[in-house]
Every structure is written in structure tokens, then in C-alpha cells.
Amino acid sequence: MSLSRVLHRGNDLNDKTSSGENSSGNTTDNAAENISKNAAKEAKSKDVTLRVLLTGGAGFIGSHLVRALIDLGSEVHVVDNFDPFYPRKLKERNIESILEHSKAALERSAEVQKSTLKVYEMDICDYGALISAFGNMKFDAFVHLAAKAGVRPSIKDPIGYGRTNILGTQNMLELAAKTGTKQFVFASSSSVYGVNPNVPWKEDEPLKPISPYAGTKIAGELMGHVYSHLYGIRFIALRYFTVYGPGQRPDLAICKFSHLMAQGKPIPFYGDGSTKRDYTYIADIVKGTISAMKYRDSMYEVINLGNHHTVSLKEMVEVLARGLGVRPILDVKPLPPGDVPQTYADIGKAKRLLGYEPATTFEEGIAKFVEWFKMTFMKSARSDR
Ligand SMILES: NC(=O)c1ccc[n+]([C@@H]2O[C@H](COP(=O)([O-])OP(=O)(O)OC[C@H]3O[C@@H](n4cnc5c(N)ncnc54)[C@H](O)[C@@H]3O)[C@@H](O)[C@H]2O)c1
């Protein structure tokens, strides 16, 4: 594996990690290792995408995907602006974790030896920077995960969400057209269905979005159609359903609640606990995304990636609290605007087109999340004392 040209604010992260400096303490966590190994194993004998431009690779889903692609021997170019939506150090930690993973895998895998990783700190809204970095390169696929994520914050910052998620997505599509890239995978969201009560949702259900975030994701799906039609780019929009697992975004309920419960603080508990989410484990999302990178049978598809199993807020809190070994304190609040009462994926299309088969039950996924959470945060909390 070549790590020698990793770009990150002019620093070579490989040198940093090899010197033993490591702020994370969790960079070799077993759960993340297993996620990428399993995804790589499943994709191995099939034809594998080689050179990939991946936006948002320093984030939660992106960093898991990078690990799996490195295990497959890919050349991965990560574009991420380390957006301050949540602490930069968590994203630095994700990148460090990828580098540690790669080093550990180098000896045992010929694929990993072939792989390369470059990280570009760059804003997808800066089209000039994108063109000067990548305009003369050829890619097998773009995977566009970079976004301002989250429903509630999008109501406070609709213009910022529009800029990154709509303009930024159009910039990436424009770059795909300019570089002759023929495969474009886009991270859409279950939130596009909004308040549609007709669950489980199939992809052709009417969309009734109720947050600016959801609106931006629909815009991305539609702009993808434009570029697919005009430039022959195969465009696959994946509607992810609440993704969780080791490294989950700190603003999402499972991770946020865990931090609060671990400190004995009350958790915000919206409504009567009956809202439902189709929680989908990160390893299943990574596998589905890699399958979409290799999909060739049509030029434009929108595909749900969910678990096809709903869990109520009440059940989620119970399972999580049991795993953490705490008694939750509830701070009951009304359902915030923008939040939908339920999400529930029909995954028939994903099964048919991508061979997608989610393999992790909610209980198993929470056990893996809790293992990671305890190792990462509860251990460091103890050592900080
Ligand atoms: N996590 C989920 O449950 C979930 C559900 C549905 C859809 N999604 C989508 O999946 C994608 C990844 O989500 P995640 O949970 O990993 O979020 P994340 O916030 O951890 O990752 C997104 C990454 O994009 C980067 N980014 C933001 N703005 C950027 C910009 N202008 N230029 C370059 N990089 C930028 C951020 O720094 C971050 O590293 C997003 O598009 C999100 O909308 C996530």
C-alpha cells in the first residue's frame, strides 16, 4: 500500500501515525476491522473498482467504506473539508484509523499492498479547486457521500445545507462529466419519503419531505438524472436508512444517548417513544454501497438500503441502556419539527439489483456499537481522571 502521498493540510499522516502519535486510542478497534474485512471478502472474487474519488471519506460512513476499498486494493482519493458540524478531531481519528488498519493489513494481504489512499482537504463547493486537483485524472467511479447531514440542523441552516448538498453535488456531477467518469454513487436518504404513511416504502412511493435536508437529497437524485441523461453517467442514488455502528456520527441518537447515559445525564426522549426507525448496520451499508459501485445493468436507479425492520425509540433506548449497563433517565419532549414518525424500507429492489442482504440484527449491531463506545470513550474517560 502506498501511503506516502497522503495529503492533508500538507502533512503526511502516515509519518504521524508511524511515529506512534495517536490521539484516538481506538484506532485498531475490532468492530471496524471486521466490518471492512467482511465487506472486502464478499466483494473479492467479483470485478473490483480500481480508482475511486470518494467525497466525505473522513466521516462516519465514508471512513468505513475507505477501509473496505483499501482491502480490495483500490486507489482511493478522499475529498473532505472536515466540516465543523461535529468535532474535527473525530474525523482526524477516522483517517488515522484507516491508516492504522491499512498498516495492519499490509502483511497479510496482496490487495492491500496494491492500494493507495490520498486525502484532500477540499470543499466540494469550490469547483475551481476540484478541477485543478482532478480535472486531468480518470476515475472508475465517484462515490459522493459528502454532505451536511442531519434533519434538525437543516431547519436552522437551510441555505448552508442547500449550498453543500445541492451546489456541491452538482459540482461533483460536473466534475464527473469533465473527467469522463461513468459511475456515480450518491448518498441519498430515507428522509426523502417524509410523512408518507404507506410503509414499507418502495422507491416509487410519492415523496413528502418535511425538512430542508430531505429536500436537498431529492434535488441531488434529480440532478443525477440530468447528468446521467446528458453525459451517459450511470447514477445510483442509495437511500440510506438511519445508519449506526462503531464510529457513528455524534449527533445521531444512538451515539448521543450513549454519551449522555454514560455520564448519568438525562436523554431527550421525543414523544411517547413510539416513533420508529429502520436502523441499518454500517457493515450492511458498506456492502450495499460497494455493490452499487459495481452495478452495470441500467443507467439510473434509486435504491433503498435499509434493514427492513423497525425499532421504536423506546425499544432502542432499552437495548442500548442494557448494553451500556445503565438505567436511562428520560427528559420527555415533543416531537421536533422535521422529524418523521417512522421510517421503514422495502429492500426488494436492493436485493434484486445489488444482491443486498442485510445480515446484522439490531441487537447484534448495538452490541458491536457498545463494544466500540466503551473501548473508545469510557476507557478514555477513565484514563482522563
Ligand atoms: N448516517 C446516516 O444515518 C445517514 C442516513 C441517510 C443518509 N446519509 C448520508 O450519507 C452521507 C454520509 O453520512 P455520515 O453519517 O457519514 O455523515 P458525516 O457527517 O460523518 O460525513 C459527511 C462528511 O462530509 C464532509 N463534508 C461536509 N461538507 C463538505 C463539503 N462542503 N466539502 C467536502 N466535504 C464535506 C464532512 O466533513 C464529513 O466528513 C451523507 O451524504 C448523509 O447525508 C447518512
The ligand as a Tripos MOL2 file, in Angstrom:
@<TRIPOS>MOLECULE
LIG
   44    48     1     0     0
SMALL
NO_CHARGES

@<TRIPOS>ATOM
      1 N1        -25.6750    8.3550    8.8540 N.am      1 LIG1
      2 C1        -26.9110    8.1540    8.4270 C.2       1 LIG1
      3 O1        -27.7530    7.5840    9.1350 O.2       1 LIG1
      4 C2        -27.3200    8.6010    7.0550 C.ar      1 LIG1
      5 C3        -28.6490    8.3330    6.6240 C.ar      1 LIG1
      6 C4        -29.0300    8.7500    5.3600 C.ar      1 LIG1
      7 C5        -28.1200    9.3970    4.5330 C.ar      1 LIG1
      8 N2        -26.8610    9.6670    4.9710 N.ar      1 LIG1
      9 C6        -25.9360   10.3650    4.0680 C.3       1 LIG1
     10 O2        -24.7270    9.6180    3.9770 O.3       1 LIG1
     11 C7        -23.6300   10.5200    3.8110 C.3       1 LIG1
     12 C8        -22.5730   10.2650    4.8850 C.3       1 LIG1
     13 O3        -23.1900   10.4750    6.1550 O.3       1 LIG1
     14 P1        -22.3760   10.3140    7.5270 P.3       1 LIG1
     15 O4        -23.3520    9.8830    8.5470 O.co2     1 LIG1
     16 O5        -21.1400    9.5380    7.3030 O.co2     1 LIG1
     17 O6        -22.0540   11.8410    7.7960 O.3       1 LIG1
     18 P2        -20.6710   12.5460    8.2290 P.3       1 LIG1
     19 O7        -21.0450   13.9480    8.5860 O.co2     1 LIG1
     20 O8        -19.9640   11.7250    9.2340 O.co2     1 LIG1
     21 O9        -19.8460   12.5260    6.8680 O.3       1 LIG1
     22 C9        -20.0090   13.5140    5.8660 C.3       1 LIG1
     23 C10       -18.6350   14.0440    5.5230 C.3       1 LIG1
     24 O10       -18.7930   15.0520    4.5120 O.3       1 LIG1
     25 C11       -17.8700   16.0840    4.7800 C.3       1 LIG1
     26 N3        -18.3370   17.3320    4.1820 N.ar      1 LIG1
     27 C12       -19.3950   18.1120    4.5750 C.ar      1 LIG1
     28 N4        -19.4690   19.1970    3.8120 N.ar      1 LIG1
     29 C13       -18.4700   19.1170    2.9010 C.ar      1 LIG1
     30 C14       -18.0150   19.9600    1.8570 C.ar      1 LIG1
     31 N5        -18.6270   21.1350    1.5820 N.pl3     1 LIG1
     32 N6        -16.9190   19.5680    1.1280 N.ar      1 LIG1
     33 C15       -16.2890   18.4140    1.3970 C.ar      1 LIG1
     34 N7        -16.6660   17.5760    2.3940 N.ar      1 LIG1
     35 C16       -17.7450   17.9270    3.1320 C.ar      1 LIG1
     36 C17       -17.8250   16.1840    6.3000 C.3       1 LIG1
     37 O11       -16.6420   16.8140    6.7630 O.3       1 LIG1
     38 C18       -17.9320   14.7160    6.7030 C.3       1 LIG1
     39 O12       -16.6520   14.1420    6.9130 O.3       1 LIG1
     40 C19       -24.2250   11.9290    3.8250 C.3       1 LIG1
     41 O13       -24.4580   12.3270    2.4910 O.3       1 LIG1
     42 C20       -25.5570   11.7420    4.5550 C.3       1 LIG1
     43 O14       -26.4750   12.7280    4.1760 O.3       1 LIG1
     44 C21       -26.4450    9.2860    6.2050 C.ar      1 LIG1
@<TRIPOS>BOND
     1     1     2 1
     2     2     3 2
     3     2     4 1
     4     4     5 ar
     5     4    44 ar
     6     5     6 ar
     7     6     7 ar
     8     7     8 ar
     9     8     9 1
    10     8    44 ar
    11     9    10 1
    12     9    42 1
    13    10    11 1
    14    11    12 1
    15    11    40 1
    16    12    13 1
    17    13    14 1
    18    14    15 2
    19    14    16 1
    20    14    17 1
    21    17    18 1
    22    18    19 2
    23    18    20 1
    24    18    21 1
    25    21    22 1
    26    22    23 1
    27    23    24 1
    28    23    38 1
    29    24    25 1
    30    25    26 1
    31    25    36 1
    32    26    27 ar
    33    26    35 ar
    34    27    28 ar
    35    28    29 ar
    36    29    30 ar
    37    29    35 ar
    38    30    31 1
    39    30    32 ar
    40    32    33 ar
    41    33    34 ar
    42    34    35 ar
    43    36    37 1
    44    36    38 1
    45    38    39 1
    46    40    41 1
    47    40    42 1
    48    42    43 1
@<TRIPOS>SUBSTRUCTURE
     1 LIG1         1 GROUP 0 **** ****
